[in-house]
């Protein structure tokens, strides 16, 4: 969705690489939402933010995730990110 290939994706195994791609104006909101979830302050993690593509443009995403494992301090998270930047708005009436 961001234009990175499999070799690029090898660098995204740690959250710090992910955070670097979040738009600077959305970074605090996104990291605060994640921290609140990981600390147990919220029941779930969901947020919308913009992320930088490989070409340098930004796309808007909706992200939702859950902790699926925690072993020896290593947290495993599963979730999904939906690309909202190309979503077509359809009237509900």
ROSE-984267 format. One record per atom (N, C-alpha, C): residue in one letter; atom name; x, y, z. Coordinates in steps of 0.05 Angstrom, whole numbers. Atoms other than C-alpha are relative to their C-alpha. Last residue first. Layout:
# ROSE-984267
> code/site/east/north/up
> a/CA/X/Y/Z;
...
***
This chain:
# ROSE-984267
> code/site/east/north/up
> x/N/29/-3/5;
> x/CA/-590/158/33;
> x/C/-9/-10/-26;
> x/N/15/20/-14;
> x/CA/-522/133/56;
> x/C/-30/2/-4;
> x/N/21/-10/-16;
> x/CA/-482/172/4;
> x/C/-16/-23/13;
> x/N/26/7/12;
> x/CA/-419/136/-20;
> x/C/-22/11/19;
> x/N/22/-5/-19;
> x/CA/-350/164/-5;
> x/C/-27/-4/-14;
> x/N/21/-15/12;
> x/CA/-298/131/-49;
> x/C/-22/3/21;
> x/N/28/10/-5;
> x/CA/-237/108/-11;
> x/C/-20/19/-13;
> x/N/12/5/26;
> x/CA/-170/126/-44;
> x/C/-29/-9/3;
> x/N/-7/-22/18;
> x/CA/-137/159/16;
> x/C/-14/-4/-27;
> x/N/23/-18/3;
> x/CA/-173/114/65;
> x/C/5/21/-21;
> x/N/-7/-24/15;
> x/CA/-123/56/60;
> x/C/-25/17/-5;
> x/N/16/-5/24;
> x/CA/-144/6/113;
> x/C/8/27/-12;
> x/N/0/-28/8;
> x/CA/-93/-19/163;
> x/C/-16/2/-26;
> x/N/1/-7/28;
> x/CA/-102/-85/198;
> x/C/1/30/-3;
> x/N/20/-19/7;
> x/CA/-87/-119/263;
> x/C/-1/5/-30;
> x/N/12/6/26;
> x/CA/-43/-166/300;
> x/C/-21/21/-5;
> x/N/25/-14/7;
> x/CA/5/-148/356;
> x/C/-9/-8/-27;
> x/N/8/5/28;
> x/CA/60/-190/388;
> x/C/-28/13/-4;
> x/N/28/-2/6;
> x/CA/92/-162/451;
> x/C/-5/-6/-29;
> x/N/3/-4/29;
> x/CA/161/-186/472;
> x/C/-30/-1/-6;
> x/N/-1/-29/6;
> x/CA/168/-177/548;
> x/C/-2/7/-30;
> x/N/-26/-11/-8;
> x/CA/185/-251/558;
> x/C/4/30/-7;
> x/N/-18/21/-11;
> x/CA/124/-273/520;
> x/C/27/13/5;
> x/N/-20/-15/-17;
> x/CA/65/-228/505;
> x/C/17/-21/14;
> x/N/-19/16/-15;
> x/CA/16/-250/451;
> x/C/19/18/15;
> x/N/7/28/4;
> x/CA/-44/-228/410;
> x/C/20/-18/15;
> x/N/-22/16/-9;
> x/CA/-45/-154/428;
> x/C/-9/-29/-1;
> x/N/3/13/-26;
> x/CA/-99/-122/387;
> x/C/26/-14/7;
> x/N/-16/23/-8;
> x/CA/-100/-76/327;
> x/C/-6/-9/28;
> x/N/12/12/-24;
> x/CA/-138/-24/286;
> x/C/16/-25/7;
> x/N/-15/22/-11;
> x/CA/-111/25/235;
> x/C/-14/-10/25;
> x/N/13/7/-25;
> x/CA/-148/73/190;
> x/C/13/-25/9;
> x/N/7/27/-7;
> x/CA/-101/101/137;
> x/C/-17/0/26;
> x/N/14/1/-26;
> x/CA/-88/166/100;
> x/C/-10/-29/5;
> x/N/26/12/2;
> x/CA/-35/166/46;
> x/C/-13/-1/28;
> x/N/14/11/-24;
> x/CA/25/212/43;
> x/C/-27/-11/-8;
> x/N/27/-10/-4;
> x/CA/73/225/-15;
> x/C/-11/-12/26;
> x/N/-1/-25/-15;
> x/CA/148/212/-11;
> x/C/-27/13/5;
> x/N/-4/-23/19;
> x/CA/153/160/-67;
> x/C/0/27/15;
> x/N/-27/1/10;
> x/CA/162/104/-15;
> x/C/7/24/-18;
> x/N/-4/22/19;
> x/CA/97/125/17;
> x/C/30/1/-8;
> x/N/-16/-7/23;
> x/CA/93/168/80;
> x/C/5/-25/-18;
> x/N/-27/13/1;
> x/CA/37/152/127;
> x/C/13/7/-26;
> x/N/-13/0/27;
> x/CA/-24/193/147;
> x/C/27/-13/2;
> x/N/-24/-16/2;
> x/CA/-65/177/209;
> x/C/9/-1/-29;
> x/N/-6/-7/28;
> x/CA/-129/144/233;
> x/C/23/19/-1;
> x/N/-9/-28/5;
> x/CA/-132/108/299;
> x/C/1/5/-30;
> x/N/9/-8/26;
> x/CA/-155/44/332;
> x/C/5/30/-4;
> x/N/-17/-20/14;
> x/CA/-125/7/390;
> x/C/-13/5/-27;
> x/N/-10/7/26;
> x/CA/-172/-28/438;
> x/C/17/22/-12;
> x/N/6/27/6;
> x/CA/-196/-31/509;
> x/C/10/-9/-27;
> x/N/22/2/19;
> x/CA/-162/34/530;
> x/C/-4/-30/-6;
> x/N/17/-22/-5;
> x/CA/-117/50/590;
> x/C/-25/0/-19;
> x/N/26/9/-11;
> x/CA/-86/-19/589;
> x/C/-20/22/5;
> x/N/-1/-3/-29;
> x/CA/-14/6/582;
> x/C/-27/-8/13;
> x/N/-20/19/-11;
> x/CA/-9/-22/511;
> x/C/1/2/30;
> x/N/9/28/2;
> x/CA/-74/13/492;
> x/C/19/-19/13;
> x/N/23/3/-17;
> x/CA/-54/81/519;
> x/C/-11/-29/-1;
> x/N/-9/1/-28;
> x/CA/14/75/487;
> x/C/-23/-5/19;
> x/N/-13/26/-4;
> x/CA/-17/60/420;
> x/C/9/-4/28;
> x/N/21/20/2;
> x/CA/-65/119/423;
> x/C/12/-28/5;
> x/N/15/-1/-25;
> x/CA/-8/164/446;
> x/C/-22/-21/1;
> x/N/-17/13/-21;
> x/CA/36/141/389;
> x/C/-15/0/27;
> x/N/-3/29/5;
> x/CA/-18/156/338;
> x/C/15/-14/22;
> x/N/27/12/-3;
> x/CA/-37/225/365;
> x/C/2/-31/-3;
> x/N/7/-1/-29;
> x/CA/36/245/373;
> x/C/-26/-14/5;
> x/N/-17/18/-16;
> x/CA/54/222/302;
> x/C/-7/-1/29;
> x/N/16/22/-10;
> x/CA/-4/255/265;
> x/C/15/-18/20;
> x/N/23/-11/-14;
> x/CA/27/323/252;
> x/C/-18/-22/12;
> x/N/-8/-14/-25;
> x/CA/95/291/236;
> x/C/-24/11/15;
> x/N/-2/-29/5;
> x/CA/62/244/184;
> x/C/6/14/27;
> x/N/24/-15/-7;
> x/CA/75/172/205;
> x/C/5/30/-4;
> x/N/15/-4/25;
> x/CA/134/139/168;
> x/C/-26/16/5;
> x/N/-14/-20/17;
> x/CA/182/146/227;
> x/C/-16/7/-25;
> x/N/5/-27/-10;
> x/CA/131/111/272;
> x/C/13/21/-18;
> x/N/28/-7/6;
> x/CA/135/47/231;
> x/C/-6/29/7;
> x/N/0/-5/29;
> x/CA/210/45/236;
> x/C/-27/8/-10;
> x/N/-14/-26/5;
> x/CA/206/54/312;
> x/C/0/6/-30;
> x/N/19/-22/1;
> x/CA/154/-2/317;
> x/C/13/27/-6;
> x/N/2/-14/-26;
> x/CA/205/-55/300;
> x/C/-18/24/-3;
> x/N/7/19/-21;
> x/CA/199/-106/244;
> x/C/-2/13/27;
> x/N/23/-9/-15;
> x/CA/196/-53/189;
> x/C/-9/-20/22;
> x/N/-8/-20/-19;
> x/CA/267/-61/161;
> x/C/-23/8/19;
> x/N/-16/13/-21;
> x/CA/250/-127/127;
> x/C/8/20/21;
> x/N/17/8/-23;
> x/CA/195/-90/90;
> x/C/16/-13/22;
> x/N/5/-24/-17;
> x/CA/246/-55/45;
> x/C/-15/-8/25;
> x/N/-26/-6/-13;
> x/CA/268/-123/18;
> x/C/-3/24/18;
> x/N/-6/19/-22;
> x/CA/196/-143/6;
> x/C/26/6/14;
> x/N/-1/28/8;
> x/CA/180/-81/-35;
> x/C/8/-17/24;
> x/N/-25/13/-8;
> x/CA/155/-13/-10;
> x/C/0/-29/-10;
> x/N/-18/2/22;
> x/CA/100/23/-48;
> x/C/27/-13/6;
> x/N/-18/-23/-2;
> x/CA/59/46/12;
> x/C/22/0/-22;
> x/N/16/-24/0;
> x/CA/0/0/0;
> x/C/17/25/0;
***
